[in-house]
Amino acid sequence: MKGIYLNFAVLSLAMLLCLCQAKTHLHPLILVPGTGGNQLEARLTAEYKPPSLFCNRWYPLKKDKNGWFRLWFDLSIILSPFTRCFADRMMLNYDPYLDDYYNAPGVETRVPNFGSIQSLLYLNPHLKHITAYMEPLARSLEQIGYVDGENLFGAPYDFRYGLAAEGHPSAVGSKFLSDLKHLIENASSSNGGKPVILLSHSLGGLFVLQLLNRNSPSWRQKYVKHFIALSAPWGGTVQQMITFASGYTLGIPLADPLIVRNEQRSSESNLWLLPSPKVFSQKKPLVIAQNASYSAHEIEQFLEDIGAPERVKPYKSRILPLVGKFVAPEVPITCIVGTGVETPETLLYGECGFDEQPEIIYGDGDGTANIISLLSVELEWADNRNQTLKVIKLPGVSHTDILQDDAALGEILGQINSINSEL
């Protein structure tokens, strides 16, 4: 009997040693979400002026002792009166004199749990079944030895804000890059100096590329092992033109896209995601209306004609120079993209103009990002011998399903295991 217990103890110790060895073999990994991919909280101050009785400072009823409440995602936004409250509180303002973006007056926002994956798992932890985001991916990572706070980290951010070209301030976006840089350094330090694997989804990939390019080659070599970009819309999307023209509800049922349209137009990151003239052809009309058509080279006129002339200046001065080039960061990059999913390619607006949803002509892509955008860095860096780039195409996998589809998760884990096995 003692021999049985001894053998069991030896086996348990061996399993524990194997697990420890597996963990020490892993490079620390940081998840960077896309637009709307993490929780966002808000608090109202005395300066806040509600647009209606429904939006008074008492709404929502559930707040913590300091007045903070869940701004994204809250189920009440599907009801029209509260959709207006949500849009009002999510609104950004651009100050042309300061040349930067800031919250609506009387609204403070914060991103919970920076450094942890907790706010990336579900957009609302009380609605897990309908708001799961990176949860399937995170659970898959845990199965190969990753542990939140030890060698697995999350970098949530206020996804309404973006970045601007050199010489222009972007306080919130720049602070996120600074926080992400420190997270990378700390993750490496706490894991024996191992460089970090950065794993992004969608807009997160654009932020990561900017972070890499804004730091020195020696810093990148020391701290970044590999960059895996999932569904990165490097050159923007035609879908974003629907957002600006007639509003987009992100698939949320019952919500009126026209109610959230002005708020979406105010978003700095949405402006960043408009189709880039570097990627999309000047000859290809992306929007066709009754009296005009617009290619990616006519975004300024498009913004004027849809009734958003105040967005022209920041687009022209801050965004166009930012998207005008793809600088290779010269760290190994793997792009994993979905293909063969119907994706908006040309938008047709009729007699009602931009206050109605368009008829859509579809092309190739992942359902959100056009194939030409997803693959644009492959074309741009094809002759760059210093840039290691692998592109993996997953037929039939959509922009968001890439985070939960079994075949996609298997491919992602396979790439991570391969990176961890490198000498």
C-alpha positions, 0 to 999 in steps of 0.5 A: 500500500505504501508503494502505491502511495509512493508511486502516486506521489512520484507521479504527481511530482513528475507532472508538477515538474513537467507543468513548471517546465512547460510554463518556463518554456513559454514566452510571455504573451500579451493580448491586444483587442480590437474595436469594442473588444474590452469593457469600458466604464464611465462616471458623470460629473456635475458638468454633465448635461443630459440630452433627455430625461432618460439620460439624467445622472441617476441612469443607470441605477447600478453604480459603484460607491464612487459613481462608476458604471458599465458604459460598454457593453450594457444591454440597455442600449438596445432600447431607443431612449437609452441608446441616445444616452449611450451615444451621448456619453460615448461621444468624443470632441475634437478641439481644432486649436489643441488638435486633440480629442477628449470626452464629452463634458461631464463624462469621465471614462476608464478601462478596467483591469489593464494588464489582465485578460479579465476585461477581454473575456466578456464585454459584460461578465453578466451576459457571458453567453452573448458577449464572449470575446476573447474567452475561447482564445484565452481558455485555449491558451490556458490549456497549453500553460498560460496563466493570467497575470503570470505569463498571459496579460491583457492590454485593454484600451479606450478604443474610441481614441486612436493615434495621429501622425508625427507632430500631432498630439494624441494624449489618450492613444499615446498613453496607451502605447506607453502603458503597453510598452511598460507592460511588455517590459514588465512581462519580460522581466517577470518571466526571466527576461524572455521577449514577449509574443504580442497577439492582436485582433483587428484595430489592436494590430494597428496600435501594435505596429505603431508601438513597434515603429515608435521604439528603437530596433534595440528595444524591439529586439530585446523585448519582442519575440513575435507579433501575431496579428489576427484580422488586422485591417491595415488599410481600413475597410469599406464597412467603415464608410457605412459607419460614417454615412448611415451608422452601424450597430455592430450587429446589436439587434433593435438599436437604431444606427442613425441614433449612434451615427454622430457618436461613431463619426466622432470616434478618432479610431473610426477615422483611422479605419476609413479606407486608405488611399495607399491601399484602395485604388483611385479608380475603384468607387467605394460609395455610389450615391445619386449625385456622386461617387467616392473612392478612397482618394475622395474621403474628404469630399465624402465626409463633407457630403455626408454632413460631417465637415468637422471631420475633414481637418483631423482626417487630412492633417492627422490620419492621412500622413499616418496611413500613408506608409507601412514601416516594417518593424523588422520583428517576425510577424504572422498575419492570420486572416479570414478569406472568402467571406462576403465583405462590403466592397461597394455601397449604393445609396438611393433617393433617401441619401445617407439616412438609409442603409445602403445596398451592398455589393460584396467582395472578398474578405473576412466580412468586415475587412476587405482582402486588399486591406488584410493582405496589404503589408504582404505586398508592401514588404514583399521585397524587404529582406529584413522583415520576416512575414508569414501570412496564413489564410483561413477560408470561410472564417470571419473577422470575429469568428477567428477568435472562437472557430475551432480550426482558427484557434488550432492554427493560432495555438500551432503558431504560438507553440512553434514560436515557443519551440524556437531556440 
